[in-house]
Amino acid sequence: MMSRLKRTVLKIFLAIPVLVVSLGALAQVGEYPTGPVRIVVPFPPGGPSDVLARVIGQKLSVKWGQPVLIDNRPGGLTVTGALEVKRAPADGSVILTAIDATYAINPFIFTTLPYSPMEDFEHVSLIATQSAVLLTNKTAPAQNLQGLIEYAKKNPGALNYAAATTSLQLAGALFDKMAGVKTTMIPYKGNAEAAKAILSGEVHFSFDGIAANAPHIKSGTLHAIATTGLKRSPSLPDVPTLDELGLKGFELRIWNGFSVPKKTPKAVIDKIQRDTKEALNAPDVKEKLLALGLEVVGSTPGEFMDTIKKDSSRYQPIIKDMGLKVQ
């Protein structure tokens, strides 16, 4: 019979490899990052997602003592950037700045999507959200919600709007559904073209981001009728929501979130999440992002995944009704 002392020594001996591995993993996480980190932005430089990534990246670079590089990979309705991160090492060295379309819209509009939102990524944090704003110009037959709805009901299809992204196309489709009207969506290749269309009077109204249109709203060139969140936007506190104006439950929030490749260690994910939240809570960061209409969040991974699932289930039937597809 093995003595108690021998059994104790054997247990300690057998535990050494596990202890070494555990300590090694802790050291690796404690040192993260050990080199430069890339934040992939699936848009060209200059837009809200790009500015958001740069503002957070600068804070993280100081916190981590490592360069945080912004890598713009536009194209394919964010698919190009998503694939870049999907194929990256699962060590936290590459982070994706995803938007709502990346995970909650693309799966339903692409015939073949080369990534899976849940199987190919670990979702770190919902970092910011923003409402869109319903804008009219002087050619619009009405400058208030009720007037637009009444005109659209009397003249099906005559009222048209500009849309450059799938999120904003969905805003228009949701408006039609909840108001019980039929308007005509005019697609544009980019936000700049859509903005030009409403400013020139090519279209009657549009759903668009707040920051790009703030000067036109202030000058009176465009009229802000309502925003698309359930709460008023801090960037336009005097503008009511569509929910307030009678379209109860109308909600469309454009969001950004950080994701990393699948199988990235949980401890690395948690560190990125904590440090990102700290950066977002800095007063100067909040001020810069609010000027873009962006409201900071800094959610947990679980809360971010819940947002993806909620928006996916809400948008799928709308997309099906629209028949929106990308080959």
N, C-alpha and C positions, 0 to 999 in steps of 0.2 A: 504494500500500500504506500502510495506516494505521501511523503510527509507534508504537513501544512506549509512548511517553509518552501519546499520544492515547488508545490503547486502555485504559491504566490509568485515565486521567481519566474516560473513558466508564463503565468498570465502577463506579467510585466514585459517579458521578452516578446511575447506574441503581439502585445499592444504597441510596441515601438514603431513598426512600419506605419500603422494608422496614425499615430501621433505625429510622425515626421511629415506625412502627407497633409494632415490637417494644419500643422504649423506652416508648411510651405504655402498652402492655399491662403491662409490668413496674411502671410507676408506679402503674397502677390497682390491681394486686394488692398492691403494697407499702402502699398506703393503705387497703386493705380492713380493716374496713368504714368507709365514709365517712359513715354515718348509722346510725340505729337498726336493730337486727336483731330479727326476730320468731321465736320458737320456738313452733311450733304443736304443742299437745298434744291428741290426739284423745279426751280424757277430761275430766270435770269436775275442778275443783280439789280437792286433798287426797289423791289416790291416789298410789301409788308412781311412776307415770310423770310426774305433775305435780311431785312433790317432786324427782325426779331432774332434770327440766328446770330447775327453779328453782335448785337447788344449782349445776349446771354453768353456767347462765346468769349467775349472780352473779359467778362467777370469770371468765367470758369478758368480761363488761362491764368489769371492772377491767382485764383484759389489753388490751382493744381501745380503752378510753377512749370507748366509745359505749354507750347504753342497750341492754340486751338484754331484750326484753319477752316475757312468757309469754302466749300467746293460746290459751285453752282452746276447742276446737271439738269437743265430744262429739257422738256420733250415728253411726248406721249401721255399728256395729262397726268404727270408725275410718275409715270411708269419707269422712265429712264433712271431717275434718282432712286426709286425703290429697288430696282434690280441691282444698282451699284452697291447698295447696303446689304441686300440679301446675300450677295456673293462675297461680302467682306469677312475677315476673320471675326470669330465670335469672342472678342476679347475687350469690347468697349472702345476700340480705337477708331471706329467709324459709327456715327450717329446720323439717323435720318430725321429731318424736319418734315414730317408728314402733314397732310391736311385732311379734312373730312373726306374729300373725294378719293384720296388714296385708298382708304379702307372701307368706307361706307357707301361709295357710289360706283367706283370702278368695277367691283365684282359683278355688278348688275348691268353694266353698259358694254363691257368688252365680251366679244364672242369667246375669245381665249385670253385670259389674263395670266401672265407668266409668273405670278406670285400669289401666295395665299396670305391674307392679312393675319390670320391666327397661327398658321403652321410655319411661316417663314420668318416671323419677327417676335421679339420680346418687346412689349410696350412699356416704356419707362414712365412717361408722365404726359398728361395733357397740360400744355404750357400756357396757352392763351386762346381766347375766343373773341369773336366779334360779331355784331349784328350787321346785316346788310341794311340799306336804307332804300325805301321806295321814293323815287324822284320823278317829278314831272317838269316839263318845260312849258314855255308860253304857247306852244301849239296844242297842248293837251286840252281836251274839251271840258275839263274840270280840274280844279286845284285842291280837291279834298277827296277822301276815300269814297264817301257816299255818292258824290257826283260821278266819279269814275265808274263805279259799279252800275249806277243807273244808266249811264251812256252805253256801257258794254252790254247790258241786258237788252237795250233797245236796238243796238247795232252789233250783233254777233260777229266777231272777227275783225271789226273795223279798228279797234284799239290795238296798237302794236307796241312791243317793247323790245329793248336791246338786251342781249345776253351773250357774254363771252366765255363763261365757264359753266360746267355742268351744275355746280351749286346754285348759280344764279338762274339757270334754266329751270331748276327745280323750284326755286322761289316763285317764278312766274306760274308754273304748273300748279303749285299748291294754292296760289292766289286764285286761279281759275276755279279750282275744285271747291275751295271753301266759300268763295263769293258767289258760286253758281253762275259763272260767266264763261265766255269764250273770247280770249284775246289771241293775238298773233305774235309768236316769238320770232324775232329777226336775229339769226345767229351772226356773231362777229368773231374773227380769229383771235382777237386779244382785247384786253380791257381798254387800251388806248383807243381802239377803233370804236368800241361800244360807247365810250365817253364822248367821242367826237360826234357820234350819231345823235345822241340826245341833245348835245349842245347846239348842233346845226338844225335840229328839228326834223331829222329823218324819221325819228320814232317819237311816240307820245310820252313814254315813261320808261323807266328801267329800275332794276334792282342792282345795286352796286355797293362797293365798299365805302365807308365813311370818309377816310382820310383823303382820298383822291378828289372827293367832291366838296370837301369843307369850304374851299375858297368860293366855289360857285354858289353854294348855299348861302354863304355870308353875303355875297354881292347881290343875291336875288335872281341870278341867272337861272338857277334851278330851285325848285321848291321841294323841301323834304316833307313828305306827307306822313310817313311812319317808318319805324324800324321793325326788324323782324324777330327780335328776341321777346321773351315773355316779360322782361324788365327793360326799362328805358336804358339807353346807352349813356354812360357817363360823358361820352364825347358830344352827345346831342341831348342834353337833359330836358330840353323844352319840347322835344319831338316825341309824340306818343307812340306806343307800339300798335301794331295791327290788332293784337289781342284787345287792347284798351278800346279801340275804335269799333269793335263789334265782331271781328273775325276770331272768335274765342278759340284759344288753343293754338293759334298760328305761331309756329316757332321754326325758325331756320337760323342756326348759328354756324358760322364758318369758324373752324378751329384748327389749331396747330398742335402737334404733339411730337415728342422725341421717342424714337424706337431704335432698337439695335438688332443685329442678327440673332436668330434663334440659337439657343444653347449658350448664350452669354451668361457667365456666372451670376447668380442672384445677388451676391455681395457687390459685384461691380454695378449691376443695375440699381441697387439700392443707393450706392454712393453717388451715381450720376443723378438720381432722383433728388436726393437730399441737397446736393450742391446746386442743382438747377433751381430748386424751390428757394434756396437762400438767395440766389442771384435775382430771381424774380421779385423777391420781397424788398430788394434795395429801392429806396425812394426815387433815385435817379432813373432806374430802369422802369419803374411804374410810370413815371412822368413821360419818358420818351415813348413808351408803347401806347399810352393813352392818347398821345397826339396822333397816333395812327389808327385810333379807334379800337385798339387791342386791349382787352382786359386780362390781366395775368391770372393764372390758375395755380399751377404747381401741384397737380393731383398725384395720388398714388398710382402704381401700375394697375391695381384692380379697378380703380375708379376710371382710368383711361379705357380699359377694356370694356367696362360697362357702357361708356359713352359710344364706343364703336358699335357694340351690339344693339344699343337702343336706336341709333341713327340708321343702322343697316336695316332693321326691321321696319322702320318708319318710311325710309326712302324706297325700298324695293317695290312696293305696290304702286307708288307714284311713277317710278321709272317704267314699270311695266305698262301702265296706262298711257304714258307718253310714247311708248315704242322707241325709246332712245337707245341706240346701239352704235358701237364703234367696232368696225371689222378688224 
